[in-house]
Amino acid sequence: MTPTNVVSMDFETKEAMQDFLDMYERDSPTLYPDAEMLLMIKTTETSCVGVSVYPNEEARNLAESRTSGALKHLVKENFRLSGDMVVKHVFSNKGELNG
């Protein structure tokens, strides 16, 4: 089981979203130290989708409790989905010799 969250976020302005993205890039390793993967995808000028993957349910719950109040005022959350990742492919740079 690999607990995974998908969150869609809307912002009032593109500047507000950029401020959030700057903070997330800088602070997310501290905010989510147990995460296996943190991914943010810009979908429009004022919205993005985040994907976070955790090693277990306890780590996911801890991350959510740590940030649910602290970041809530920054975004309008469209939706949050939680589930288990069932397929994962990670590719290295195809031009790079491994080994």
NORPE-V378038 format. One record per helix or strand of 3 or more residues. SS is the DSSP state (@ for helix, = for strand). FROM is the first residue (numbers start at 1). TO is the last residue. If there is no record, write none. Layout:
BEGIN
ss->SS from->FROM to->TO
ss->SS from->FROM to->TO
END
This chain:
BEGIN
ss->= from->3 to->10
ss->@ from->14 to->31
ss->= from->35 to->44
ss->= from->47 to->54
ss->@ from->57 to->67
ss->@ from->72 to->74
ss->= from->76 to->84
END
